[in-house]
């Protein structure tokens, strides 16, 4: 029995020695909540999101919220409401338009990317549509720029100026505020 145990131990030891020295060890690095709160907020909203992608998104949200003096949690909450933080999301609204006395189904409007940039903004701002749909950083930067323009337009002290990002009428703005606030209220 002693010989058998000794043989097993020797084989284990030799196996350890024969393993490559440069073998990759899976990192158990987890960014701290203090150092990366936006990253953790994104994962709170989308727990199954790829961690590396969440970190890239959080860096972009942080960078553009600082550039345009916006609340990063508000920017993330709006992205969550608009697209579920899905970078290639396209929303097409179809409806009927009267043409020569007949109603014909047509695309009425389209919104693009994670921040759901309206097609009129794409035209007015002369945006690169392909880049908007494929580059999350570009999408977040344009969304932040549009949100910052609404911040400048609103009067000082107006609490929910940001709801103009999606709606113009006071009734629809209140609805949008409640939808975004269900995510915003989860911030740390």
N, CA, C and O of each residue as an XYZ file, in Angstrom:
752
protein
N       0.817     -1.193      0.000
C       0.000      0.000      0.000
C       0.863      1.260      0.000
O       0.570      2.239     -0.686
N       1.963      1.204      0.811
C       2.864      2.346      0.864
C       3.503      2.599     -0.501
O       3.683      3.744     -0.914
N       3.840      1.517     -1.188
C       4.456      1.657     -2.499
C       3.479      2.298     -3.489
O       3.877      3.137     -4.297
N       2.228      1.914     -3.429
C       1.196      2.467     -4.310
C       1.018      3.957     -4.061
O       0.966      4.733     -5.015
N       0.922      4.375     -2.812
C       0.766      5.779     -2.437
C       1.972      6.593     -2.887
O       1.845      7.701     -3.409
N       3.164      5.997     -2.663
C       4.391      6.671     -3.061
C       4.432      6.851     -4.586
O       4.872      7.894     -5.069
N       3.989      5.868     -5.329
C       3.963      5.943     -6.789
C       3.016      7.048     -7.254
O       3.348      7.819     -8.154
N       1.841      7.121     -6.640
C       0.860      8.163     -6.994
C       1.433      9.548     -6.721
O       1.305     10.445     -7.554
N       2.056      9.730     -5.578
C       2.658     11.019     -5.230
C       3.758     11.405     -6.209
O       3.856     12.566     -6.607
N       4.594     10.430     -6.604
C       5.673     10.707     -7.553
C       5.102     11.118     -8.911
O       5.606     12.038     -9.554
N       4.054     10.430     -9.333
C       3.447     10.750    -10.627
C       2.843     12.149    -10.600
O       2.968     12.891    -11.574
N       2.199     12.515     -9.516
C       1.629     13.854     -9.377
C       2.717     14.908     -9.426
O       2.575     15.939    -10.082
N       3.817     14.633     -8.716
C       4.928     15.568     -8.678
C       5.540     15.739    -10.059
O       5.832     16.861    -10.471
N       5.736     14.649    -10.772
C       6.318     14.711    -12.112
C       5.382     15.420    -13.089
O       5.840     16.134    -13.980
N       4.093     15.228    -12.926
C       3.123     15.909    -13.788
C       3.217     17.416    -13.594
O       3.164     18.180    -14.557
N       3.357     17.833    -12.346
C       3.487     19.275    -12.054
C       4.755     19.838    -12.672
O       4.750     20.956    -13.189
N       5.836     19.081    -12.626
C       7.099     19.561    -13.180
C       7.070     19.626    -14.700
O       7.705     20.489    -15.306
N       6.329     18.709    -15.309
C       6.319     18.666    -16.762
C       5.366     19.697    -17.382
O       5.384     19.898    -18.596
N       4.546     20.342    -16.572
C       3.631     21.360    -17.098
C       4.447     22.547    -17.586
O       5.449     22.899    -16.964
N       4.034     23.175    -18.697
C       4.806     24.317    -19.210
C       4.854     25.461    -18.199
O       3.875     25.750    -17.512
N       5.986     26.084    -18.132
C       6.187     27.174    -17.191
C       5.352     28.390    -17.574
O       4.862     29.107    -16.702
N       5.189     28.623    -18.863
C       4.464     29.797    -19.345
C       2.966     29.544    -19.528
O       2.297     30.302    -20.231
N       2.443     28.514    -18.922
C       1.019     28.204    -19.090
C       0.176     29.371    -18.576
O       0.460     29.958    -17.532
N      -0.879     29.690    -19.353
C      -1.747     30.794    -18.958
C      -2.605     30.389    -17.772
O      -3.196     29.309    -17.744
N      -2.657     31.262    -16.818
C      -3.508     31.050    -15.654
C      -4.680     31.998    -15.812
O      -4.491     33.197    -16.018
N      -5.875     31.473    -15.718
C      -7.069     32.299    -15.881
C      -7.123     33.352    -14.779
O      -7.079     33.030    -13.592
N      -7.218     34.583    -15.182
C      -7.229     35.693    -14.233
C      -8.565     35.763    -13.508
O      -9.626     35.596    -14.111
N      -8.497     36.003    -12.251
C      -9.718     36.190    -11.463
C      -9.892     37.662    -11.110
O     -10.519     38.008    -10.109
N      -9.325     38.517    -11.952
C      -9.414     39.950    -11.731
C     -10.859     40.401    -11.862
O     -11.530     40.117    -12.854
N     -11.312     41.093    -10.865
C     -12.644     41.690    -10.902
C     -12.479     43.166    -10.551
O     -12.039     43.499     -9.451
N     -12.831     44.049    -11.484
C     -12.697     45.486    -11.202
C     -13.508     45.882     -9.963
O     -14.630     45.416     -9.764
N     -12.931     46.731     -9.155
C     -13.609     47.124     -7.919
C     -14.797     48.037     -8.216
O     -14.809     48.765     -9.209
N     -15.775     47.982     -7.348
C     -16.960     48.835     -7.489
C     -16.606     50.301     -7.276
O     -17.253     51.189     -7.832
N     -15.589     50.549     -6.481
C     -15.184     51.927     -6.201
C     -14.488     52.533     -7.418
O     -14.752     53.677     -7.787
N     -13.601     51.761     -8.035
C     -12.833     52.273     -9.157
C     -13.625     52.254    -10.472
O     -13.384     53.087    -11.345
N     -14.554     51.327    -10.622
C     -15.313     51.178    -11.869
C     -16.818     51.089    -11.605
O     -17.438     50.074    -11.923
N     -17.408     52.127    -11.035
C     -18.841     52.051    -10.705
C     -19.761     51.987    -11.928
O     -20.822     51.368    -11.859
N     -19.381     52.607    -13.032
C     -20.223     52.586    -14.234
C     -20.237     51.179    -14.830
O     -21.276     50.708    -15.291
N     -19.094     50.517    -14.818
C     -18.997     49.128    -15.265
C     -19.964     48.257    -14.467
O     -20.707     47.460    -15.040
N     -19.951     48.410    -13.157
C     -20.838     47.607    -12.312
C     -22.306     47.985    -12.500
O     -23.188     47.136    -12.382
N     -22.562     49.245    -12.788
C     -23.937     49.667    -13.069
C     -24.443     49.005    -14.352
O     -25.584     48.547    -14.410
N     -23.595     48.957    -15.374
C     -23.973     48.291    -16.625
C     -24.266     46.823    -16.369
O     -25.241     46.283    -16.890
N     -23.422     46.171    -15.564
C     -23.647     44.751    -15.269
C     -24.866     44.539    -14.367
O     -25.463     43.462    -14.388
N     -25.237     45.529    -13.591
C     -26.473     45.436    -12.815
C     -27.667     45.431    -13.765
O     -28.629     44.690    -13.564
N     -27.596     46.261    -14.794
C     -28.682     46.352    -15.762
C     -28.681     45.168    -16.729
O     -29.743     44.685    -17.124
N     -27.498     44.706    -17.108
C     -27.355     43.588    -18.063
C     -26.378     42.562    -17.497
O     -25.224     42.518    -17.923
N     -26.817     41.732    -16.542
C     -25.900     40.812    -15.858
C     -25.205     39.796    -16.765
O     -24.126     39.314    -16.419
N     -25.782     39.466    -17.894
C     -25.180     38.450    -18.766
C     -24.282     39.051    -19.849
O     -23.802     38.337    -20.729
N     -24.059     40.349    -19.781
C     -23.226     41.012    -20.790
C     -21.775     40.568    -20.650
O     -21.293     40.321    -19.545
N     -21.096     40.470    -21.766
C     -19.678     40.161    -21.795
C     -18.930     41.202    -20.969
O     -19.112     42.402    -21.172
N     -18.090     40.751    -20.038
C     -17.405     41.650    -19.102
C     -16.465     42.635    -19.796
O     -16.415     43.811    -19.432
N     -15.730     42.163    -20.780
C     -14.807     43.065    -21.490
C     -15.568     44.145    -22.241
O     -15.163     45.308    -22.260
N     -16.666     43.751    -22.855
C     -17.493     44.708    -23.579
C     -18.100     45.728    -22.615
O     -18.149     46.921    -22.911
N     -18.560     45.248    -21.464
C     -19.120     46.151    -20.453
C     -18.072     47.167    -19.998
O     -18.399     48.331    -19.768
N     -16.825     46.739    -19.867
C     -15.751     47.657    -19.464
C     -15.490     48.686    -20.565
O     -15.277     49.863    -20.271
N     -15.505     48.255    -21.827
C     -15.302     49.194    -22.930
C     -16.438     50.220    -22.976
O     -16.200     51.417    -23.134
N     -17.667     49.735    -22.838
C     -18.816     50.643    -22.826
C     -18.700     51.627    -21.668
O     -18.931     52.824    -21.841
N     -18.344     51.127    -20.492
C     -18.275     52.006    -19.317
C     -17.224     53.097    -19.510
O     -17.425     54.236    -19.088
N     -16.114     52.754    -20.140
C     -15.086     53.765    -20.406
C     -15.615     54.850    -21.349
O     -15.345     56.035    -21.155
N     -16.366     54.435    -22.364
C     -16.940     55.421    -23.295
C     -17.993     56.285    -22.609
O     -18.000     57.505    -22.769
N     -18.879     55.655    -21.848
C     -19.900     56.428    -21.127
C     -19.237     57.432    -20.186
O     -19.671     58.581    -20.091
N     -18.200     57.001    -19.504
C     -17.494     57.892    -18.574
C     -16.836     59.055    -19.325
O     -16.973     60.213    -18.932
N     -16.116     58.732    -20.413
C     -15.389     59.753    -21.177
C     -16.339     60.826    -21.718
O     -16.063     62.018    -21.583
N     -17.450     60.414    -22.324
C     -18.341     61.391    -22.941
C     -19.237     62.097    -21.924
O     -19.686     63.217    -22.170
N     -19.493     61.468    -20.813
C     -20.251     62.173    -19.778
C     -19.395     63.283    -19.169
O     -19.910     64.341    -18.811
N     -18.096     63.042    -19.053
C     -17.196     64.099    -18.567
C     -17.034     65.198    -19.602
O     -17.041     66.382    -19.266
N     -16.888     64.809    -20.856
C     -16.690     65.791    -21.925
C     -17.869     66.752    -22.023
O     -17.682     67.955    -22.206
N     -19.090     66.218    -21.901
C     -20.298     67.042    -22.062
C     -20.963     67.401    -20.733
O     -22.082     67.913    -20.710
N     -20.272     67.132    -19.634
C     -20.766     67.457    -18.284
C     -22.158     66.867    -18.040
O     -23.100     67.574    -17.682
N     -22.256     65.556    -18.245
C     -23.500     64.815    -18.043
C     -23.310     63.784    -16.941
O     -22.183     63.402    -16.625
N     -24.400     63.343    -16.367
C     -24.375     62.273    -15.381
C     -24.173     60.953    -16.132
O     -25.015     60.596    -16.956
N     -23.081     60.214    -15.874
C     -22.849     58.975    -16.617
C     -23.936     57.926    -16.386
O     -24.244     57.143    -17.285
N     -24.513     57.907    -15.196
C     -25.577     56.945    -14.906
C     -26.837     57.278    -15.708
O     -27.576     56.381    -16.116
N     -27.072     58.554    -15.927
C     -28.205     58.959    -16.749
C     -27.981     58.523    -18.196
O     -28.899     58.027    -18.850
N     -26.770     58.708    -18.686
C     -26.437     58.312    -20.059
C     -26.607     56.799    -20.240
O     -27.161     56.353    -21.245
N     -26.137     56.021    -19.281
C     -26.286     54.557    -19.339
C     -27.764     54.177    -19.245
O     -28.220     53.286    -19.963
N     -28.513     54.843    -18.367
C     -29.938     54.546    -18.209
C     -30.716     54.836    -19.480
O     -31.621     54.083    -19.842
N     -30.372     55.916    -20.157
C     -31.026     56.244    -21.425
C     -30.685     55.178    -22.470
O     -31.564     54.738    -23.211
N     -29.423     54.764    -22.534
C     -29.033     53.704    -23.477
C     -29.771     52.402    -23.176
O     -30.154     51.672    -24.090
N     -29.964     52.121    -21.903
C     -30.693     50.905    -21.519
C     -32.152     50.998    -21.949
O     -32.709     50.024    -22.454
N     -32.770     52.147    -21.758
C     -34.165     52.320    -22.158
C     -34.308     52.292    -23.678
O     -35.237     51.689    -24.215
N     -33.385     52.948    -24.357
C     -33.494     53.065    -25.806
C     -33.247     51.745    -26.533
O     -33.952     51.421    -27.488
N     -32.244     50.979    -26.082
C     -31.864     49.787    -26.858
C     -31.513     48.563    -26.023
O     -31.193     47.512    -26.578
N     -31.567     48.681    -24.696
C     -31.089     47.578    -23.871
C     -29.573     47.482    -23.918
O     -29.009     46.409    -23.703
N     -28.914     48.591    -24.197
C     -27.455     48.687    -24.375
C     -26.998     47.702    -25.453
O     -26.029     46.963    -25.276
N     -27.708     47.714    -26.552
C     -27.391     46.864    -27.698
C     -26.861     47.754    -28.821
O     -27.614     48.561    -29.367
N     -25.584     47.623    -29.176
C     -24.950     48.580    -30.082
C     -25.499     48.608    -31.508
O     -25.439     49.650    -32.160
N     -26.020     47.515    -31.998
C     -26.457     47.495    -33.395
C     -27.974     47.573    -33.543
O     -28.515     47.226    -34.592
N     -28.648     48.019    -32.515
C     -30.108     48.093    -32.518
C     -30.600     49.118    -33.539
O     -30.110     50.246    -33.593
N     -31.574     48.704    -34.343
C     -32.223     49.601    -35.298
C     -33.723     49.482    -35.064
O     -34.273     48.381    -35.061
N     -34.374     50.610    -34.870
C     -35.827     50.622    -34.663
C     -36.457     51.280    -35.874
O     -36.125     52.409    -36.235
N     -37.365     50.557    -36.489
C     -38.063     51.073    -37.658
C     -39.537     51.204    -37.301
O     -40.161     50.245    -36.848
N     -40.089     52.398    -37.508
C     -41.508     52.640    -37.268
C     -42.196     52.643    -38.621
O     -41.848     53.415    -39.514
N     -43.175     51.768    -38.755
C     -43.926     51.692    -40.004
C     -45.323     52.250    -39.779
O     -45.875     52.179    -38.681
N     -45.864     52.797    -40.827
C     -47.208     53.355    -40.755
C     -47.790     53.466    -42.149
O     -47.190     53.019    -43.127
N     -48.952     54.061    -42.227
C     -49.621     54.234    -43.510
C     -49.604     55.707    -43.901
O     -49.876     56.586    -43.084
N     -49.282     55.956    -45.159
C     -49.213     57.311    -45.693
C     -50.161     57.385    -46.896
O     -50.189     56.488    -47.738
N     -50.933     58.468    -46.955
C     -51.870     58.646    -48.075
C     -51.109     59.057    -49.329
O     -50.423     60.079    -49.347
N     -51.240     58.246    -50.377
C     -50.619     58.525    -51.667
C     -51.694     58.349    -52.736
O     -52.207     57.247    -52.930
N     -52.032     59.435    -53.427
C     -53.070     59.403    -54.476
C     -54.387     58.813    -53.971
O     -55.021     58.016    -54.662
N     -54.786     59.202    -52.786
C     -56.068     58.763    -52.238
C     -56.051     57.369    -51.629
O     -57.075     56.921    -51.113
N     -54.934     56.676    -51.673
C     -54.829     55.335    -51.080
C     -53.792     55.371    -49.966
O     -52.822     56.126    -50.021
N     -54.017     54.539    -48.955
C     -53.048     54.433    -47.868
C     -52.051     53.331    -48.183
O     -52.416     52.180    -48.422
N     -50.782     53.717    -48.177
C     -49.705     52.800    -48.542
C     -48.803     52.601    -47.319
O     -48.407     53.582    -46.691
N     -48.464     51.335    -46.963
C     -47.549     51.120    -45.833
C     -46.137     51.591    -46.178
O     -45.617     51.300    -47.255
N     -45.522     52.332    -45.234
C     -44.172     52.865    -45.453
C     -43.422     52.927    -44.136
O     -44.009     52.890    -43.054
N     -42.099     53.024    -44.263
C     -41.282     53.308    -43.087
C     -41.417     54.798    -42.802
O     -41.149     55.630    -43.670
N     -41.833     55.130    -41.589
C     -42.033     56.534    -41.248
C     -40.776     57.134    -40.627
O     -40.392     58.258    -40.950
N     -40.141     56.382    -39.740
C     -38.910     56.873    -39.122
C     -38.050     55.711    -38.674
O     -38.527     54.586    -38.520
N     -36.779     55.998    -38.467
C     -35.820     54.978    -38.071
C     -34.863     55.579    -37.044
O     -34.462     56.738    -37.154
N     -34.501     54.767    -36.040
C     -33.514     55.155    -35.033
C     -32.384     54.137    -35.072
O     -32.614     52.953    -35.317
N     -31.154     54.605    -34.828
C     -29.985     53.749    -34.992
C     -29.138     53.654    -33.741
O     -29.071     54.599    -32.954
N     -28.499     52.531    -33.559
C     -27.473     52.194    -32.570
C     -27.988     52.169    -31.135
O     -29.182     52.329    -30.880
N     -27.080     51.970    -30.231
C     -27.379     51.829    -28.811
C     -28.121     53.040    -28.240
O     -28.970     52.892    -27.361
N     -27.804     54.220    -28.733
C     -28.425     55.443    -28.228
C     -29.660     55.841    -29.041
O     -30.265     56.880    -28.778
N     -30.035     55.023    -30.023
C     -31.212     55.243    -30.855
C     -31.242     56.670    -31.422
O     -32.151     57.452    -31.142
N     -30.235     56.976    -32.213
C     -30.109     58.276    -32.855
C     -31.148     58.355    -33.977
O     -31.158     57.517    -34.878
N     -32.010     59.353    -33.917
C     -33.103     59.506    -34.870
C     -32.553     59.823    -36.266
O     -31.534     60.501    -36.402
N     -33.229     59.332    -37.279
C     -32.756     59.520    -38.655
C     -32.611     60.999    -39.019
O     -31.742     61.349    -39.817
N     -33.450     61.877    -38.447
C     -33.306     63.312    -38.737
C     -31.986     63.850    -38.195
O     -31.339     64.678    -38.836
N     -31.589     63.379    -37.017
C     -30.294     63.794    -36.464
C     -29.146     63.280    -37.330
O     -28.134     63.961    -37.496
N     -29.306     62.077    -37.879
C     -28.283     61.530    -38.775
C     -28.114     62.458    -39.971
O     -26.992     62.739    -40.392
N     -29.236     62.934    -40.519
C     -29.181     63.837    -41.676
C     -28.662     65.218    -41.297
O     -27.779     65.757    -41.963
N     -29.207     65.789    -40.229
C     -28.840     67.149    -39.814
C     -27.362     67.245    -39.421
O     -26.667     68.191    -39.791
N     -26.901     66.246    -38.665
C     -25.526     66.268    -38.169
C     -24.537     65.661    -39.170
O     -23.332     65.616    -38.918
N     -25.066     65.190    -40.318
C     -24.242     64.568    -41.348
C     -23.390     63.432    -40.762
O     -22.170     63.411    -40.919
N     -24.056     62.493    -40.087
C     -23.364     61.397    -39.410
C     -23.080     60.247    -40.364
O     -23.794     60.038    -41.345
N     -22.040     59.520    -40.060
C     -21.673     58.323    -40.818
C     -22.541     57.175    -40.303
O     -22.307     56.654    -39.213
N     -23.538     56.785    -41.090
C     -24.514     55.794    -40.664
C     -23.878     54.432    -40.403
O     -24.228     53.770    -39.426
N     -22.964     54.009    -41.245
C     -22.300     52.718    -41.046
C     -21.491     52.723    -39.751
O     -21.532     51.763    -38.981
N     -20.762     53.799    -39.518
C     -19.963     53.912    -38.296
C     -20.871     53.966    -37.072
O     -20.536     53.420    -36.021
N     -22.003     54.615    -37.208
C     -22.973     54.711    -36.113
C     -23.467     53.329    -35.707
O     -23.698     53.070    -34.526
N     -23.627     52.454    -36.672
C     -24.144     51.116    -36.407
C     -23.071     50.128    -35.983
O     -23.394     49.088    -35.408
N     -21.802     50.423    -36.250
C     -20.740     49.458    -35.949
C     -19.775     49.906    -34.857
O     -19.086     49.070    -34.273
N     -19.710     51.188    -34.572
C     -18.748     51.715    -33.602
C     -19.490     52.236    -32.369
O     -20.084     53.314    -32.404
N     -19.451     51.465    -31.287
C     -20.188     51.842    -30.071
C     -19.691     53.165    -29.502
O     -20.484     53.936    -28.962
N     -18.400     53.443    -29.611
C     -17.846     54.679    -29.064
C     -18.398     55.892    -29.813
O     -18.740     56.900    -29.196
N     -18.483     55.799    -31.113
C     -19.047     56.868    -31.941
C     -20.517     57.073    -31.587
O     -20.976     58.207    -31.451
N     -21.242     55.984    -31.440
C     -22.663     56.045    -31.086
C     -22.868     56.739    -29.741
O     -23.721     57.618    -29.617
N     -22.096     56.347    -28.746
C     -22.227     56.946    -27.407
C     -21.851     58.427    -27.455
O     -22.489     59.253    -26.802
N     -20.815     58.761    -28.227
C     -20.403     60.169    -28.312
C     -21.502     61.030    -28.940
O     -21.744     62.147    -28.483
N     -22.166     60.527    -29.976
C     -23.241     61.288    -30.626
C     -24.444     61.405    -29.691
O     -25.049     62.472    -29.588
N     -24.793     60.308    -29.007
C     -25.896     60.357    -28.047
C     -25.630     61.373    -26.942
O     -26.527     62.123    -26.556
N     -24.397     61.399    -26.432
C     -24.032     62.361    -25.386
C     -24.069     63.792    -25.915
O     -24.484     64.710    -25.207
N     -23.638     63.976    -27.147
C     -23.647     65.310    -27.755
C     -25.081     65.826    -27.906
O     -25.355     66.992    -27.623
N     -25.985     64.964    -28.350
C     -27.393     65.345    -28.495
C     -28.001     65.656    -27.133
O     -28.713     66.648    -26.976
N     -27.718     64.809    -26.154
C     -28.243     65.032    -24.799
C     -27.720     66.353    -24.228
O     -28.464     67.089    -23.581
N     -26.447     66.647    -24.466
C     -25.860     67.913    -23.982
C     -26.523     69.115    -24.646
O     -26.678     70.163    -24.019
N     -26.915     68.970    -25.912
C     -27.592     70.083    -26.586
C     -28.955     70.353    -25.946
O     -29.374     71.508    -25.863
N     -29.650     69.313    -25.496
C     -30.916     69.515    -24.791
C     -30.686     70.157    -23.427
O     -31.506     70.946    -22.956
N     -29.585     69.818    -22.809
C     -29.255     70.411    -21.508
C     -29.044     71.916    -21.660
O     -29.478     72.693    -20.809
N     -28.385     72.327    -22.731
C     -28.154     73.756    -22.965
C     -29.446     74.495    -23.301
O     -29.588     75.668    -22.955
N     -30.383     73.836    -23.966
C     -31.640     74.468    -24.372
C     -32.601     74.715    -23.211
O     -33.338     75.702    -23.207
N     -32.589     73.832    -22.244
C     -33.553     73.928    -21.146
C     -33.171     75.022    -20.169
O     -32.008     75.404    -20.040
N     -34.188     75.509    -19.492
C     -33.984     76.569    -18.500
C     -33.277     76.004    -17.274
O     -33.391     74.821    -16.955
N     -32.541     76.888    -16.593
C     -31.844     76.470    -15.377
C     -32.829     75.956    -14.344
O     -33.918     76.503    -14.168
N     -32.427     74.906    -13.673
C     -33.238     74.369    -12.590
C     -34.314     73.392    -13.031
O     -35.007     72.823    -12.187
N     -34.471     73.185    -14.317
C     -35.475     72.235    -14.776
C     -34.940     70.827    -14.521
O     -33.898     70.436    -15.048
N     -35.668     70.082    -13.709
C     -35.164     68.812    -13.210
C     -35.029     67.730    -14.279
O     -34.022     67.022    -14.307
N     -36.000     67.590    -15.141
C     -35.992     66.491    -16.104
C     -35.774     66.981    -17.539
O     -36.492     66.569    -18.450
N     -34.797     67.849    -17.739
C     -34.473     68.372    -19.060
C     -34.119     67.250    -20.032
O     -34.372     67.363    -21.232
N     -33.538     66.173    -19.521
C     -33.037     65.077    -20.332
C     -34.140     64.280    -21.039
O     -33.860     63.555    -21.993
N     -35.387     64.409    -20.579
C     -36.467     63.619    -21.180
C     -36.779     64.067    -22.612
O     -37.477     63.366    -23.345
N     -36.262     65.231    -23.005
C     -36.440     65.677    -24.398
C     -35.649     64.808    -25.364
O     -35.854     64.879    -26.576
N     -34.750     63.994    -24.838
C     -33.975     63.092    -25.689
C     -34.908     62.200    -26.515
O     -34.590     61.823    -27.643
N     -36.064     61.872    -25.930
C     -36.987     60.971    -26.607
C     -38.332     61.597    -26.944
O     -38.963     61.198    -27.922
N     -38.782     62.565    -26.162
C     -40.152     63.073    -26.328
C     -40.186     64.588    -26.220
O     -39.356     65.199    -25.546
N     -41.170     65.187    -26.903
C     -41.323     66.639    -26.838
C     -42.517     67.054    -26.000
O     -42.436     68.024    -25.246
N     -43.616     66.342    -26.117
C     -44.820     66.749    -25.383
C     -44.651     66.437    -23.893
O     -44.023     65.438    -23.542
N     -45.202     67.274    -23.020
C     -45.065     67.058    -21.580
C     -45.593     65.690    -21.127
O     -45.014     65.064    -20.240
N     -46.679     65.235    -21.730
C     -47.250     63.939    -21.359
C     -46.283     62.794    -21.697
O     -46.037     61.922    -20.863
N     -45.741     62.799    -22.914
C     -44.821     61.749    -23.322
C     -43.494     61.836    -22.577
O     -42.833     60.825    -22.341
N     -43.113     63.062    -22.210
C     -41.886     63.221    -21.434
C     -42.018     62.583    -20.055
O     -41.074     61.962    -19.567
N     -43.178     62.730    -19.426
C     -43.393     62.095    -18.111
C     -43.324     60.574    -18.223
O     -42.774     59.908    -17.346
N     -43.879     60.029    -19.295
C     -43.810     58.580    -19.513
C     -42.353     58.151    -19.691
O     -41.908     57.175    -19.086
N     -41.619     58.882    -20.520
C     -40.212     58.562    -20.766
C     -39.391     58.674    -19.480
O     -38.525     57.838    -19.221
N     -39.658     59.694    -18.686
C     -38.958     59.862    -17.407
C     -39.151     58.636    -16.521
O     -38.193     58.145    -15.922
N     -40.377     58.141    -16.435
C     -40.624     56.971    -15.582
C     -39.923     55.733    -16.130
O     -39.446     54.901    -15.358
N     -39.855     55.604    -17.455
C     -39.173     54.452    -18.049
C     -37.667     54.490    -17.800
O     -37.069     53.466    -17.468
N     -37.057     55.649    -17.955
C     -35.612     55.775    -17.722
C     -35.308     55.665    -16.226
O     -34.307     55.064    -15.836
N     -36.168     56.240    -15.397
C     -35.918     56.224    -13.953
C     -35.935     54.819    -13.349
O     -35.332     54.604    -12.297
N     -36.609     53.857    -13.986
C     -36.572     52.494    -13.436
C     -35.141     51.942    -13.492
O     -34.787     51.087    -12.681
N     -34.325     52.407    -14.418
C     -32.918     52.012    -14.470
C     -32.057     52.961    -13.651
O     -31.174     52.534    -12.908
N     -32.325     54.250    -13.796
C     -31.510     55.256    -13.106
C     -31.570     55.081    -11.582
O     -30.584     55.327    -10.886
N     -32.713     54.660    -11.077
C     -32.850     54.452     -9.637
C     -32.043     53.293     -9.111
O     -31.931     53.139     -7.895
N     -31.471     52.465     -9.978
C     -30.626     51.324     -9.557
C     -29.159     51.709     -9.428
O     -28.331     50.877     -9.057
N     -28.828     52.969     -9.733
C     -27.423     53.390     -9.675
C     -26.903     53.292     -8.239
O     -27.678     53.333     -7.283
N     -25.591     53.163     -8.104
C     -25.007     53.018     -6.754
C     -25.091     54.309     -5.944
O     -24.646     54.348     -4.797
